[in-house]
Structures are given as structure tokens and as C-alpha cells.
Amino acid sequence: MPRAGSTLLARELDRCEDVGVGIEESLPDGIVWGEPVQIKTRQNLDHYLNKAYRDEKIRKWAIDKGRLRGKLLADHAFPLDIRDVLMALHSLYFGEDVPGCVIHKKGPYYRHIERVRKLFPGSGIILIDRDPRAIYNSQKQALRSNSGKPMAESLSTFAFQYIESQQVIKRYVPEGLFCLVRYEDLLNDPSGVINRLLDFLGVAAEDAADGTYESKIPSSQQHLHRNLGSGMMKERIDAWREELRTDEIYFLQNVLKRTLRGNGYGIRPVRWREVTDKPAVAGQLAYFYLKYSIKRLAPGFYLFMKRLLKKPSGTYHE
């Protein structure tokens, strides 16, 4: 999820010998958004690249569209798919120093594990998780890079998104399809976490070099990662205790109590009488549990209504 700590993890991995981490993009990849990428002609390629380069994130890779087009035509044969596009992008991005292990940073892919594995067989997937109260607190303080609007969704929407991420973890971790990292473990034992990830990726552990990942982040997104140059800020683990409102803590702990306890996160005691806006919190809880009940008891109807009410989107942004 956005603000779970993926950029901090990217910084640490990018320091490792023979590992390189790219920056984010919002390509029409047929996974998160857009139709499946099937480029059969030069005309198709030009149409796809024109569409892709409308997005600010891909332009921040500082790779000229013509260079990418030339690389695809020179090194890949039609029909092209998203694998070819990403391979060409990373080849140009890293230049002559393409590392043995390239990590593509794409948060929403955890929702599409099967499609990602089908398109990238043999790839390793890393997922970072964090105390949901800390994630929501971080989202509240961040502005979206594309719109300048607050990143945080409503409490109910956030809670459903977090529950979805936990369902993915519960389903796929036992199958060994991805490696799970806890943000709190990364802060408390960075070398242990990184060595475990390198073993998962099949990369030999080497002494970490001075990192430059911060400099790779586009200027339009650097406001989201101001703490990245401050080392391991362990105080951020529990900063939510002081920074979230009592009503927000009460709601999140109420609807995510089982998940919090299952993941070993403590519950901060908050009584109903401490809630400042009881009608608002009661309404939020009623809405959440009604929606949750419909989702569990009538999943087909829930998905139908979700698709019916879903706002059209041309791209993905964090």
C-alpha cells in the first residue's frame, strides 16, 4: 500500500551490489490499467508510446521516447508485450551498468499476483507491510504527486484496502510466491531483512555501498520522501499514537482489531467516551460493517455494484 515503506526498502536494496531498483511508472500495462499490451506493428508501437508518454511518471525516467522506440525495434521482435517494454526501459535507465537483479517498483501489483506471475514467470515479488495505523497516518500527511490532493482515502476505504492486502498475504505467502517484509523489522534490523531478501532473490550478499536512490526520485515526488535521507527513523513506528486523532484510532482499531492482533501489533486503549464526534464515528462504523457484510454474504452483488459505481480512470497514481 502507498506509504507502507516501499521507498525506504528500495533505497536499502539499491545499495546492494548487483541490485538495481527502478522508479515508479504508470504505464498502460494491461495489469493495473489498460488493455493487455500486444504491439504487432510499428504503427501500434507509436500509438502505445504516445499514450504512455502522456504520463508524468514515465517522463521522469528521462528516457527519450525515440530512444525507447529504437531500443524496442532493435532488441525485440514483434509482437511486443509489457515485458519487452519494461526490459527496454530498464536497459536504457541503467545504461551500461545493468545489474544482475533488477527490481521494478510497482505497488499495485500485489493485487494482481496471478497476472504478474503469468507475464513475468520466475520473477520474485517483494511486499512490504506495516501497522495500518502508521500507514494511514503517513497517507494523511502526504499529497499525491499528480494532483497535489491528500493521499489518504476515507477511513472506511482505507480499512477495506488494508484488509484486501492482508487477504493477499494470507493466500500467497504460504505458496512462496512473494517475500513479505515488515516495515518495523526493516527499521529494527535492516541488515537481517536485506540479507533475507537477497537470499530470496538469489543474489550474493555484499557490503552495501553509499546509496544514491534518493537522487533518482523525480523532483515532483521528493516531497513524499523527505525522511529518506534521515536514516532509519525508528520513532516513526509509533508516531501515529500522537499524530492520529482519537476518533481515527478508535475506528481503525475497531474494524481492524483481529488483523492488528494477528500481526502482533498492540492495541492502544481508547474508550468510547473518549471519542469526540460520536455521531460521525458511529456512522462510519455502521457504513463499514454494512458494506463488509454485503461483501461477505453477497460477493457477486458487491462486485457488480463496485464495477457499476467505479469511476473511470486513465492511469494509476500514488
ZADO-1210 file (C-alpha; in nm, 4 decimals, padded with zeros to 6 digits):
<atoms>
<atom x="00.0000" y="00.0000" z="00.0000" code="MET" pos="1"/>
<atom x="00.1158" y="00.3582" z="-00.0526" code="PRO" pos="2"/>
<atom x="00.3220" y="00.4845" z="00.2425" code="ARG" pos="3"/>
<atom x="00.3965" y="00.1362" z="00.3779" code="ALA" pos="4"/>
<atom x="00.7722" y="00.1932" z="00.3423" code="GLY" pos="5"/>
<atom x="00.8468" y="00.0672" z="-00.0086" code="SER" pos="6"/>
<atom x="01.0740" y="00.3609" z="-00.0970" code="THR" pos="7"/>
<atom x="01.2816" y="00.3086" z="00.2174" code="LEU" pos="8"/>
<atom x="01.3154" y="-00.0585" z="00.1234" code="LEU" pos="9"/>
<atom x="01.4037" y="00.0394" z="-00.2328" code="ALA" pos="10"/>
<atom x="01.6799" y="00.2645" z="-00.1013" code="ARG" pos="11"/>
<atom x="01.8324" y="-00.0171" z="00.1032" code="GLU" pos="12"/>
<atom x="01.8144" y="-00.2723" z="-00.1796" code="LEU" pos="13"/>
<atom x="01.9549" y="-00.0274" z="-00.4334" code="ASP" pos="14"/>
<atom x="02.2681" y="-00.0020" z="-00.2204" code="ARG" pos="15"/>
<atom x="02.3418" y="-00.3711" z="-00.2668" code="CYS" pos="16"/>
<atom x="02.5982" y="-00.4919" z="-00.5159" code="GLU" pos="17"/>
<atom x="02.4411" y="-00.6265" z="-00.8371" code="ASP" pos="18"/>
<atom x="02.0919" y="-00.4982" z="-00.7442" code="VAL" pos="19"/>
<atom x="01.9211" y="-00.2028" z="-00.9089" code="GLY" pos="20"/>
<atom x="01.5803" y="-00.0565" z="-00.8263" code="VAL" pos="21"/>
<atom x="01.3878" y="00.1473" z="-01.0795" code="GLY" pos="22"/>
<atom x="01.1489" y="00.4297" z="-01.0046" code="ILE" pos="23"/>
<atom x="00.7710" y="00.4172" z="-01.0383" code="GLU" pos="24"/>
<atom x="00.5723" y="00.4407" z="-01.3595" code="GLU" pos="25"/>
<atom x="00.2081" y="00.4385" z="-01.4645" code="SER" pos="26"/>
<atom x="00.2337" y="00.2635" z="-01.7988" code="LEU" pos="27"/>
<atom x="-00.0792" y="00.1134" z="-01.9551" code="PRO" pos="28"/>
<atom x="00.0350" y="-00.2403" z="-01.8785" code="ASP" pos="29"/>
<atom x="-00.2826" y="-00.4472" z="-01.9011" code="GLY" pos="30"/>
<atom x="-00.2362" y="-00.5405" z="-01.5356" code="ILE" pos="31"/>
<atom x="-00.3233" y="-00.2340" z="-01.3301" code="VAL" pos="32"/>
<atom x="-00.4946" y="-00.0464" z="-01.6122" code="TRP" pos="33"/>
<atom x="-00.5422" y="-00.0526" z="-01.9858" code="GLY" pos="34"/>
<atom x="-00.5839" y="-00.3371" z="-02.2310" code="GLU" pos="35"/>
<atom x="-00.3278" y="-00.6216" z="-02.2472" code="PRO" pos="36"/>
<atom x="-00.0210" y="-00.4936" z="-02.4313" code="VAL" pos="37"/>
<atom x="00.0024" y="-00.6584" z="-02.7732" code="GLN" pos="38"/>
<atom x="00.2077" y="-00.4475" z="-03.0108" code="ILE" pos="39"/>
<atom x="00.2188" y="-00.6070" z="-03.3555" code="LYS" pos="40"/>
<atom x="00.3304" y="-00.3266" z="-03.5862" code="THR" pos="41"/>
<atom x="00.5347" y="-00.0067" z="-03.5843" code="ARG" pos="42"/>
<atom x="00.2097" y="00.1867" z="-03.6020" code="GLN" pos="43"/>
<atom x="00.0853" y="00.0040" z="-03.2895" code="ASN" pos="44"/>
<atom x="00.4137" y="00.0853" z="-03.1178" code="LEU" pos="45"/>
<atom x="00.3904" y="00.4557" z="-03.1965" code="ASP" pos="46"/>
<atom x="00.0322" y="00.4644" z="-03.0699" code="HIS" pos="47"/>
<atom x="00.1303" y="00.2872" z="-02.7468" code="TYR" pos="48"/>
<atom x="00.4301" y="00.5111" z="-02.6789" code="LEU" pos="49"/>
<atom x="00.2291" y="00.8266" z="-02.7451" code="ASN" pos="50"/>
<atom x="-00.0251" y="00.7079" z="-02.4887" code="LYS" pos="51"/>
<atom x="00.2424" y="00.6035" z="-02.2375" code="ALA" pos="52"/>
<atom x="00.4326" y="00.9318" z="-02.2562" code="TYR" pos="53"/>
<atom x="00.1286" y="01.1364" z="-02.1603" code="ARG" pos="54"/>
<atom x="00.2010" y="01.0232" z="-01.8066" code="ASP" pos="55"/>
<atom x="00.4313" y="01.2414" z="-01.5994" code="GLU" pos="56"/>
<atom x="00.5847" y="00.9488" z="-01.4128" code="LYS" pos="57"/>
<atom x="00.7256" y="00.7808" z="-01.7216" code="ILE" pos="58"/>
<atom x="00.8591" y="01.1124" z="-01.8485" code="ARG" pos="59"/>
<atom x="01.0505" y="01.1463" z="-01.5222" code="LYS" pos="60"/>
<atom x="01.2596" y="00.8432" z="-01.6201" code="TRP" pos="61"/>
<atom x="01.4362" y="01.0924" z="-01.8518" code="ALA" pos="62"/>
<atom x="01.4348" y="00.8419" z="-02.1380" code="ILE" pos="63"/>
<atom x="01.3514" y="00.9963" z="-02.4719" code="ASP" pos="64"/>
<atom x="01.0526" y="00.8345" z="-02.6421" code="LYS" pos="65"/>
<atom x="01.2515" y="00.7958" z="-02.9635" code="GLY" pos="66"/>
<atom x="01.5316" y="00.6132" z="-02.7803" code="ARG" pos="67"/>
<atom x="01.2833" y="00.3720" z="-02.6253" code="LEU" pos="68"/>
<atom x="01.1234" y="00.3126" z="-02.9637" code="ARG" pos="69"/>
<atom x="01.4630" y="00.2437" z="-03.1196" code="GLY" pos="70"/>
<atom x="01.5616" y="00.0075" z="-02.8376" code="LYS" pos="71"/>
<atom x="01.2412" y="-00.1923" z="-02.8737" code="LEU" pos="72"/>
<atom x="01.2826" y="-00.2228" z="-03.2505" code="LEU" pos="73"/>
<atom x="01.6497" y="-00.3164" z="-03.2236" code="ALA" pos="74"/>
<atom x="01.6370" y="-00.5688" z="-02.9395" code="ASP" pos="75"/>
<atom x="01.2856" y="-00.7147" z="-02.9500" code="HIS" pos="76"/>
<atom x="01.0686" y="-00.8751" z="-03.2162" code="ALA" pos="77"/>
<atom x="00.7002" y="-00.8227" z="-03.2810" code="PHE" pos="78"/>
<atom x="00.4623" y="-00.8878" z="-03.1202" code="PRO" pos="79"/>
<atom x="00.5800" y="-00.6848" z="-02.8208" code="LEU" pos="80"/>
<atom x="00.4257" y="-00.7031" z="-02.4739" code="ASP" pos="81"/>
<atom x="00.4766" y="-00.5250" z="-02.1435" code="ILE" pos="82"/>
<atom x="00.7775" y="-00.7437" z="-02.0627" code="ARG" pos="83"/>
<atom x="00.9587" y="-00.6129" z="-02.3677" code="ASP" pos="84"/>
<atom x="00.8689" y="-00.2540" z="-02.2814" code="VAL" pos="85"/>
<atom x="00.9959" y="-00.2833" z="-01.9241" code="LEU" pos="86"/>
<atom x="01.3135" y="-00.4649" z="-02.0285" code="MET" pos="87"/>
<atom x="01.3921" y="-00.1894" z="-02.2789" code="ALA" pos="88"/>
<atom x="01.3133" y="00.0802" z="-02.0231" code="LEU" pos="89"/>
<atom x="01.5410" y="-00.0684" z="-01.7589" code="HIS" pos="90"/>
<atom x="01.8182" y="-00.1287" z="-02.0103" code="SER" pos="91"/>
<atom x="01.8158" y="00.2388" z="-02.1054" code="LEU" pos="92"/>
<atom x="01.7644" y="00.3542" z="-01.7458" code="TYR" pos="93"/>
<atom x="02.0655" y="00.1687" z="-01.6047" code="PHE" pos="94"/>
<atom x="02.2786" y="00.2120" z="-01.9170" code="GLY" pos="95"/>
<atom x="02.5951" y="00.0035" z="-01.9380" code="GLU" pos="96"/>
<atom x="02.5691" y="-00.0893" z="-01.5709" code="ASP" pos="97"/>
<atom x="02.2535" y="-00.3007" z="-01.5837" code="VAL" pos="98"/>
<atom x="02.2651" y="-00.5016" z="-01.2587" code="PRO" pos="99"/>
<atom x="02.2144" y="-00.8749" z="-01.2436" code="GLY" pos="100"/>
<atom x="01.8981" y="-00.8271" z="-01.0412" code="CYS" pos="101"/>
<atom x="01.6590" y="-00.5521" z="-01.1497" code="VAL" pos="102"/>
<atom x="01.3704" y="-00.4642" z="-00.9163" code="ILE" pos="103"/>
<atom x="01.0681" y="-00.2919" z="-01.0661" code="HIS" pos="104"/>
<atom x="00.8815" y="-00.0799" z="-00.8092" code="LYS" pos="105"/>
<atom x="00.5073" y="-00.1114" z="-00.8690" code="LYS" pos="106"/>
<atom x="00.2859" y="-00.1040" z="-00.5609" code="GLY" pos="107"/>
<atom x="-00.0489" y="-00.2122" z="-00.7128" code="PRO" pos="108"/>
<atom x="00.0938" y="-00.5376" z="-00.8497" code="TYR" pos="109"/>
<atom x="00.0220" y="-00.7118" z="-00.5190" code="TYR" pos="110"/>
<atom x="-00.3467" y="-00.7054" z="-00.6197" code="ARG" pos="111"/>
<atom x="-00.2724" y="-00.8927" z="-00.9423" code="HIS" pos="112"/>
<atom x="-00.0329" y="-01.1684" z="-00.8370" code="ILE" pos="113"/>
<atom x="-00.1568" y="-01.4277" z="-01.0869" code="GLU" pos="114"/>
<atom x="-00.1366" y="-01.1923" z="-01.3861" code="ARG" pos="115"/>
<atom x="00.2057" y="-01.0644" z="-01.2823" code="VAL" pos="116"/>
<atom x="00.3433" y="-01.4180" z="-01.2444" code="ARG" pos="117"/>
<atom x="00.1998" y="-01.5168" z="-01.5820" code="LYS" pos="118"/>
<atom x="00.3657" y="-01.2222" z="-01.7554" code="LEU" pos="119"/>
<atom x="00.6903" y="-01.2484" z="-01.5577" code="PHE" pos="120"/>
<atom x="00.7445" y="-01.6199" z="-01.4870" code="PRO" pos="121"/>
<atom x="01.0220" y="-01.6924" z="-01.2428" code="GLY" pos="122"/>
<atom x="01.0213" y="-01.3416" z="-01.1008" code="SER" pos="123"/>
<atom x="01.0369" y="-01.2759" z="-00.7285" code="GLY" pos="124"/>
<atom x="00.7778" y="-01.0458" z="-00.5722" code="ILE" pos="125"/>
<atom x="00.8513" y="-00.8456" z="-00.2580" code="ILE" pos="126"/>
<atom x="00.5695" y="-00.6990" z="-00.0489" code="LEU" pos="127"/>
<atom x="00.6227" y="-00.4625" z="00.2427" code="ILE" pos="128"/>
<atom x="00.3599" y="-00.4370" z="00.5158" code="ASP" pos="129"/>
<atom x="00.3231" y="-00.2001" z="00.8076" code="ARG" pos="130"/>
<atom x="00.0970" y="-00.1219" z="01.1012" code="ASP" pos="131"/>
<atom x="-00.2183" y="00.0114" z="00.9271" code="PRO" pos="132"/>
<atom x="-00.2484" y="00.2967" z="01.1762" code="ARG" pos="133"/>
<atom x="00.1006" y="00.4111" z="01.0759" code="ALA" pos="134"/>
<atom x="00.0190" y="00.3752" z="00.7046" code="ILE" pos="135"/>
<atom x="-00.2945" y="00.5846" z="00.7382" code="TYR" pos="136"/>
<atom x="-00.1093" y="00.8440" z="00.9438" code="ASN" pos="137"/>
<atom x="00.1574" y="00.8708" z="00.6735" code="SER" pos="138"/>
<atom x="-00.1025" y="00.8925" z="00.3960" code="GLN" pos="139"/>
<atom x="-00.2779" y="01.1770" z="00.5794" code="LYS" pos="140"/>
<atom x="00.0416" y="01.3803" z="00.5757" code="GLN" pos="141"/>
<atom x="00.1261" y="01.3168" z="00.2088" code="ALA" pos="142"/>
<atom x="-00.0029" y="01.4845" z="-00.1052" code="LEU" pos="143"/>
<atom x="-00.0440" y="01.2986" z="-00.4328" code="ARG" pos="144"/>
<atom x="00.2337" y="01.3785" z="-00.6784" code="SER" pos="145"/>
<atom x="-00.0040" y="01.4114" z="-00.9747" code="ASN" pos="146"/>
<atom x="-00.2803" y="01.6246" z="-00.8218" code="SER" pos="147"/>
<atom x="-00.1497" y="01.7769" z="-00.5011" code="GLY" pos="148"/>
<atom x="-00.4539" y="01.6404" z="-00.3176" code="LYS" pos="149"/>
<atom x="-00.4266" y="01.4438" z="00.0098" code="PRO" pos="150"/>
<atom x="-00.3276" y="01.0829" z="-00.0449" code="MET" pos="151"/>
<atom x="-00.5487" y="00.9477" z="00.2335" code="ALA" pos="152"/>
<atom x="-00.8842" y="00.7982" z="00.1369" code="GLU" pos="153"/>
<atom x="-01.1781" y="00.7824" z="00.3741" code="SER" pos="154"/>
<atom x="-01.1232" y="00.5664" z="00.6821" code="LEU" pos="155"/>
<atom x="-01.3636" y="00.3008" z="00.5519" code="SER" pos="156"/>
<atom x="-01.1978" y="00.2852" z="00.2099" code="THR" pos="157"/>
<atom x="-00.8544" y="00.2614" z="00.3682" code="PHE" pos="158"/>
<atom x="-00.9677" y="-00.0177" z="00.6013" code="ALA" pos="159"/>
<atom x="-01.1041" y="-00.2210" z="00.3100" code="PHE" pos="160"/>
<atom x="-00.7824" y="-00.1690" z="00.1144" code="GLN" pos="161"/>
<atom x="-00.5769" y="-00.2893" z="00.4087" code="TYR" pos="162"/>
<atom x="-00.7986" y="-00.5936" z="00.4615" code="ILE" pos="163"/>
<atom x="-00.7546" y="-00.6768" z="00.0926" code="GLU" pos="164"/>
<atom x="-00.3761" y="-00.6590" z="00.1282" code="SER" pos="165"/>
<atom x="-00.3905" y="-00.8955" z="00.4266" code="GLN" pos="166"/>
<atom x="-00.6021" y="-01.1417" z="00.2300" code="GLN" pos="167"/>
<atom x="-00.3381" y="-01.1419" z="-00.0432" code="VAL" pos="168"/>
<atom x="-00.0665" y="-01.2065" z="00.2154" code="ILE" pos="169"/>
<atom x="-00.2627" y="-01.4880" z="00.3768" code="LYS" pos="170"/>
<atom x="-00.3262" y="-01.6533" z="00.0411" code="ARG" pos="171"/>
<atom x="00.0102" y="-01.6238" z="-00.1317" code="TYR" pos="172"/>
<atom x="00.2841" y="-01.6183" z="00.1350" code="VAL" pos="173"/>
<atom x="00.2415" y="-01.9922" z="00.2163" code="PRO" pos="174"/>
<atom x="00.2809" y="-02.0684" z="-00.1555" code="GLU" pos="175"/>
<atom x="00.6147" y="-01.8905" z="-00.1643" code="GLY" pos="176"/>
<atom x="00.5064" y="-01.6549" z="-00.4417" code="LEU" pos="177"/>
<atom x="00.6477" y="-01.3490" z="-00.2699" code="PHE" pos="178"/>
<atom x="00.8613" y="-01.2433" z="00.0213" code="CYS" pos="179"/>
<atom x="00.6940" y="-01.0424" z="00.2960" code="LEU" pos="180"/>
<atom x="00.8804" y="-00.7655" z="00.4780" code="VAL" pos="181"/>
<atom x="00.7546" y="-00.5848" z="00.7860" code="ARG" pos="182"/>
<atom x="00.8386" y="-00.2147" z="00.7928" code="TYR" pos="183"/>
<atom x="00.9068" y="-00.2372" z="01.1647" code="GLU" pos="184"/>
<atom x="01.1568" y="-00.5216" z="01.1112" code="ASP" pos="185"/>
<atom x="01.3319" y="-00.3178" z="00.8414" code="LEU" pos="186"/>
<atom x="01.3849" y="-00.0308" z="01.0871" code="LEU" pos="187"/>
<atom x="01.4920" y="-00.2519" z="01.3768" code="ASN" pos="188"/>
<atom x="01.7108" y="-00.4996" z="01.1838" code="ASP" pos="189"/>
<atom x="01.7924" y="-00.3616" z="00.8381" code="PRO" pos="190"/>
<atom x="02.0871" y="-00.5923" z="00.7657" code="SER" pos="191"/>
<atom x="01.8897" y="-00.9025" z="00.8655" code="GLY" pos="192"/>
<atom x="01.5946" y="-00.8063" z="00.6454" code="VAL" pos="193"/>
<atom x="01.8123" y="-00.7183" z="00.3447" code="ILE" pos="194"/>
<atom x="02.0143" y="-01.0402" z="00.3710" code="ASN" pos="195"/>
<atom x="01.6912" y="-01.2405" z="00.3793" code="ARG" pos="196"/>
<atom x="01.5676" y="-01.0586" z="00.0687" code="LEU" pos="197"/>
<atom x="01.8952" y="-01.1127" z="-00.1158" code="LEU" pos="198"/>
<atom x="01.8704" y="-01.4826" z="-00.0390" code="ASP" pos="199"/>
<atom x="01.5126" y="-01.4817" z="-00.1735" code="PHE" pos="200"/>
<atom x="01.6309" y="-01.3048" z="-00.4903" code="LEU" pos="201"/>
<atom x="01.9297" y="-01.5357" z="-00.5341" code="GLY" pos="202"/>
<atom x="02.1805" y="-01.2525" z="-00.5030" code="VAL" pos="203"/>
<atom x="02.5038" y="-01.2844" z="-00.3064" code="ALA" pos="204"/>
<atom x="02.5212" y="-01.0564" z="-00.0044" code="ALA" pos="205"/>
<atom x="02.7864" y="-00.7880" z="-00.0467" code="GLU" pos="206"/>
<atom x="02.8852" y="-00.4867" z="00.1558" code="ASP" pos="207"/>
<atom x="02.6382" y="-00.2050" z="00.0970" code="ALA" pos="208"/>
<atom x="02.7610" y="00.0946" z="-00.0984" code="ALA" pos="209"/>
<atom x="02.6670" y="00.4563" z="-00.0424" code="ASP" pos="210"/>
<atom x="02.3162" y="00.4841" z="-00.1781" code="GLY" pos="211"/>
<atom x="02.2012" y="00.7284" z="-00.4428" code="THR" pos="212"/>
<atom x="01.8393" y="00.6188" z="-00.4681" code="TYR" pos="213"/>
<atom x="01.7162" y="00.9469" z="-00.3230" code="GLU" pos="214"/>
<atom x="01.8607" y="01.1322" z="-00.6219" code="SER" pos="215"/>
<atom x="01.6692" y="00.9079" z="-00.8629" code="LYS" pos="216"/>
<atom x="01.3301" y="01.0140" z="-00.7274" code="ILE" pos="217"/>
<atom x="01.1766" y="01.2824" z="-00.9519" code="PRO" pos="218"/>
<atom x="01.1598" y="01.6294" z="-00.8005" code="SER" pos="219"/>
<atom x="00.7790" y="01.6257" z="-00.8264" code="SER" pos="220"/>
<atom x="00.7715" y="01.3253" z="-00.5891" code="GLN" pos="221"/>
<atom x="01.0503" y="01.4157" z="-00.3482" code="GLN" pos="222"/>
<atom x="00.8077" y="01.5897" z="-00.1118" code="HIS" pos="223"/>
<atom x="00.6656" y="01.2429" z="-00.0428" code="LEU" pos="224"/>
<atom x="01.0020" y="01.1107" z="00.0771" code="HIS" pos="225"/>
<atom x="01.1561" y="01.3879" z="00.2860" code="ARG" pos="226"/>
<atom x="01.2637" y="01.1442" z="00.5575" code="ASN" pos="227"/>
<atom x="01.4544" y="00.9215" z="00.3158" code="LEU" pos="228"/>
<atom x="01.7864" y="01.0899" z="00.3832" code="GLY" pos="229"/>
<atom x="01.7472" y="01.0669" z="00.7602" code="SER" pos="230"/>
<atom x="01.8497" y="00.7066" z="00.8130" code="GLY" pos="231"/>
<atom x="01.6351" y="00.4564" z="00.9994" code="MET" pos="232"/>
<atom x="01.3817" y="00.6680" z="01.1894" code="MET" pos="233"/>
<atom x="01.2561" y="00.4193" z="01.4473" code="LYS" pos="234"/>
<atom x="01.0427" y="00.6872" z="01.6081" code="GLU" pos="235"/>
<atom x="00.8119" y="00.6718" z="01.3058" code="ARG" pos="236"/>
<atom x="00.6988" y="00.3230" z="01.4086" code="ILE" pos="237"/>
<atom x="00.4706" y="00.4597" z="01.6819" code="ASP" pos="238"/>
<atom x="00.4328" y="00.8217" z="01.5674" code="ALA" pos="239"/>
<atom x="00.0678" y="00.7509" z="01.4849" code="TRP" pos="240"/>
<atom x="-00.0077" y="00.7317" z="01.8587" code="ARG" pos="241"/>
<atom x="00.0430" y="01.1059" z="01.8891" code="GLU" pos="242"/>
<atom x="-00.0424" y="01.2227" z="01.5382" code="GLU" pos="243"/>
<atom x="-00.3732" y="01.0470" z="01.4636" code="LEU" pos="244"/>
<atom x="-00.6924" y="01.1786" z="01.6166" code="ARG" pos="245"/>
<atom x="-00.8539" y="00.9702" z="01.8889" code="THR" pos="246"/>
<atom x="-01.1590" y="00.9123" z="01.6677" code="ASP" pos="247"/>
<atom x="-00.9414" y="00.7753" z="01.3864" code="GLU" pos="248"/>
<atom x="-00.7588" y="00.5389" z="01.6210" code="ILE" pos="249"/>
<atom x="-01.0888" y="00.4173" z="01.7662" code="TYR" pos="250"/>
<atom x="-01.2312" y="00.3429" z="01.4217" code="PHE" pos="251"/>
<atom x="-00.9222" y="00.1666" z="01.2844" code="LEU" pos="252"/>
<atom x="-00.8745" y="-00.0446" z="01.5951" code="GLN" pos="253"/>
<atom x="-01.2409" y="-00.1407" z="01.5947" code="ASN" pos="254"/>
<atom x="-01.2590" y="-00.2609" z="01.2341" code="VAL" pos="255"/>
<atom x="-00.9017" y="-00.3997" z="01.2128" code="LEU" pos="256"/>
<atom x="-00.8721" y="-00.5448" z="01.5630" code="LYS" pos="257"/>
<atom x="-00.8326" y="-00.9068" z="01.4510" code="ARG" pos="258"/>
<atom x="-00.5716" y="-00.8180" z="01.1893" code="THR" pos="259"/>
<atom x="-00.3760" y="-00.5971" z="01.4273" code="LEU" pos="260"/>
<atom x="-00.3567" y="-00.8668" z="01.6920" code="ARG" pos="261"/>
<atom x="-00.2804" y="-01.1374" z="01.4366" code="GLY" pos="262"/>
<atom x="00.0187" y="-00.9380" z="01.3126" code="ASN" pos="263"/>
<atom x="00.1453" y="-00.8707" z="01.6634" code="GLY" pos="264"/>
<atom x="00.0528" y="-00.5024" z="01.6827" code="TYR" pos="265"/>
<atom x="-00.0617" y="-00.3778" z="02.0210" code="GLY" pos="266"/>
<atom x="-00.3935" y="-00.2042" z="02.0762" code="ILE" pos="267"/>
<atom x="-00.3863" y="00.1445" z="02.2227" code="ARG" pos="268"/>
<atom x="-00.6693" y="00.1638" z="02.4783" code="PRO" pos="269"/>
<atom x="-00.9339" y="00.4066" z="02.3546" code="VAL" pos="270"/>
<atom x="-01.2781" y="00.4106" z="02.5178" code="ARG" pos="271"/>
<atom x="-01.5994" y="00.5197" z="02.3503" code="TRP" pos="272"/>
<atom x="-01.6338" y="00.8081" z="02.5915" code="ARG" pos="273"/>
<atom x="-01.3030" y="00.9472" z="02.4601" code="GLU" pos="274"/>
<atom x="-01.4408" y="00.9752" z="02.1054" code="VAL" pos="275"/>
<atom x="-01.5045" y="01.3418" z="02.0310" code="THR" pos="276"/>
<atom x="-01.7503" y="01.3124" z="01.7397" code="ASP" pos="277"/>
<atom x="-01.9607" y="01.0130" z="01.8344" code="LYS" pos="278"/>
<atom x="-02.2305" y="01.0534" z="01.5619" code="PRO" pos="279"/>
<atom x="-01.9663" y="01.0680" z="01.2867" code="ALA" pos="280"/>
<atom x="-01.7731" y="00.7668" z="01.4167" code="VAL" pos="281"/>
<atom x="-02.0925" y="00.5676" z="01.4709" code="ALA" pos="282"/>
<atom x="-02.1975" y="00.6440" z="01.1131" code="GLY" pos="283"/>
<atom x="-01.8577" y="00.5397" z="00.9772" code="GLN" pos="284"/>
<atom x="-01.8696" y="00.2127" z="01.1696" code="LEU" pos="285"/>
<atom x="-02.2254" y="00.1387" z="01.0549" code="ALA" pos="286"/>
<atom x="-02.1308" y="00.2064" z="00.6924" code="TYR" pos="287"/>
<atom x="-01.8197" y="-00.0116" z="00.7168" code="PHE" pos="288"/>
<atom x="-01.9944" y="-00.3103" z="00.8720" code="TYR" pos="289"/>
<atom x="-02.2884" y="-00.2881" z="00.6308" code="LEU" pos="290"/>
<atom x="-02.0507" y="-00.2869" z="00.3346" code="LYS" pos="291"/>
<atom x="-01.8411" y="-00.5625" z="00.4920" code="TYR" pos="292"/>
<atom x="-02.1486" y="-00.7805" z="00.5475" code="SER" pos="293"/>
<atom x="-02.2670" y="-00.7365" z="00.1877" code="ILE" pos="294"/>
<atom x="-01.9197" y="-00.8220" z="00.0608" code="LYS" pos="295"/>
<atom x="-01.9118" y="-01.1445" z="00.2645" code="ARG" pos="296"/>
<atom x="-02.2728" y="-01.2574" z="00.2213" code="LEU" pos="297"/>
<atom x="-02.3341" y="-01.1428" z="-00.1378" code="ALA" pos="298"/>
<atom x="-01.9935" y="-01.1132" z="-00.3073" code="PRO" pos="299"/>
<atom x="-02.1399" y="-01.1256" z="-00.6593" code="GLY" pos="300"/>
<atom x="-02.3750" y="-00.8356" z="-00.5920" code="PHE" pos="301"/>
<atom x="-02.0942" y="-00.6445" z="-00.4190" code="TYR" pos="302"/>
<atom x="-01.8625" y="-00.6775" z="-00.7203" code="LEU" pos="303"/>
<atom x="-02.1434" y="-00.5794" z="-00.9568" code="PHE" pos="304"/>
<atom x="-02.2132" y="-00.2613" z="-00.7614" code="MET" pos="305"/>
<atom x="-01.8419" y="-00.1864" z="-00.7270" code="LYS" pos="306"/>
<atom x="-01.7953" y="-00.2028" z="-01.1041" code="ARG" pos="307"/>
<atom x="-02.1125" y="-00.0029" z="-01.1623" code="LEU" pos="308"/>
<atom x="-02.0057" y="00.2779" z="-00.9307" code="LEU" pos="309"/>
<atom x="-01.6343" y="00.2729" z="-01.0134" code="LYS" pos="310"/>
<atom x="-01.5054" y="00.5994" z="-01.1524" code="LYS" pos="311"/>
<atom x="-01.3317" y="00.5663" z="-01.4878" code="PRO" pos="312"/>
<atom x="-00.9567" y="00.6039" z="-01.4631" code="SER" pos="313"/>
<atom x="-00.6984" y="00.6525" z="-01.7314" code="GLY" pos="314"/>
<atom x="-00.3955" y="00.5856" z="-01.5167" code="THR" pos="315"/>
<atom x="-00.2723" y="00.4907" z="-01.1731" code="TYR" pos="316"/>
<atom x="-00.1137" y="00.7369" z="-00.9325" code="HIS" pos="317"/>
<atom x="00.0115" y="00.7243" z="-00.5770" code="GLU" pos="318"/>
</atoms>
